[in-house]
Amino acid sequence: MSILINKDTKVVTQGITGKTGQFHTRMCRDYANGKAAFVAGVNPKKAGEDFEGIPIFANVREAKKETGANVSVIYVPPAGAAAAIWEAVEAEL
């Protein structure tokens, strides 16, 4: 499977407020031209806040609607991974 990312890619980080989500979002943003790619984070308990300038939404559908996101990366604990995957699928990411 080929994964294609370009200058038009807009990424949502599911689990952006966790240690792993913060670390990987920060590292990806610092790599090449990643700063413009990360447009939203998702955490239902922290909606309305932001992480280093990235707005946090309650769910993926809302994040996609508000930012035009077209890709999701998931950094949630194993117990929530399946639900996070389905949330991204249902939002058509």
C-alpha positions in Angstrom: 0.0 0.0 0.0 1.3 3.4 -0.9 0.7 6.4 1.3 0.7 9.7 -0.4 1.1 12.9 1.4 1.5 16.3 -0.3 1.3 20.0 0.4 -2.5 19.8 0.5 -2.6 17.1 3.3 -4.4 18.3 6.4 -4.0 16.1 9.4 -6.1 15.5 12.5 -4.4 14.0 15.5 -6.8 11.8 17.5 -5.5 11.8 21.1 -3.5 15.0 20.7 -3.5 15.8 24.4 -1.8 12.5 25.5 1.9 12.1 25.9 2.4 10.1 22.7 0.0 12.3 20.7 1.8 15.4 21.8 5.3 13.9 21.1 4.5 12.6 17.6 2.5 15.7 16.6 5.4 17.9 17.7 8.0 15.8 16.0 6.1 15.6 12.7 5.5 19.4 12.7 9.2 20.0 13.2 10.0 17.7 10.2 10.2 19.4 6.8 7.1 21.4 6.1 4.9 19.6 8.7 3.9 22.8 10.5 1.1 23.6 8.0 -0.1 20.0 7.8 -1.5 19.5 11.3 -4.8 21.4 11.5 -6.7 19.8 14.4 -6.6 17.6 17.4 -9.4 15.5 18.9 -10.2 15.0 22.6 -13.8 15.2 23.7 -12.8 16.4 27.2 -10.6 19.2 25.9 -12.7 20.6 23.0 -12.2 24.3 22.7 -8.6 24.3 23.9 -5.5 24.1 21.7 -2.2 22.3 21.6 0.6 24.6 20.5 -1.8 26.6 18.3 -3.6 23.5 17.0 -7.4 23.7 17.8 -8.9 20.7 19.7 -12.3 19.4 18.8 -14.7 17.0 20.5 -14.8 14.6 17.5 -13.3 13.9 14.1 -16.4 14.9 12.2 -16.4 18.4 13.7 -12.6 18.7 13.2 -13.0 17.8 9.5 -15.9 20.1 9.0 -14.1 23.1 10.6 -10.6 22.6 9.1 -11.0 20.6 5.9 -8.8 17.8 7.3 -8.3 14.8 5.0 -6.1 12.5 7.1 -6.2 11.2 10.7 -3.4 9.8 12.8 -4.4 8.0 16.0 -2.5 8.1 19.3 -5.0 6.8 21.8 -4.6 4.0 24.4 -5.2 0.4 23.0 -8.6 0.2 24.7 -9.9 3.1 22.7 -8.1 2.4 19.4 -11.0 0.5 17.7 -13.4 3.3 18.5 -11.0 5.9 17.2 -10.5 4.1 14.0 -14.2 3.8 13.4 -14.7 7.5 14.3 -12.2 8.4 11.5 -13.8 6.0 9.1 -17.3 7.4 9.8 -16.0 10.9 9.2 -14.6 9.6 5.8 -11.0 10.2 6.6 
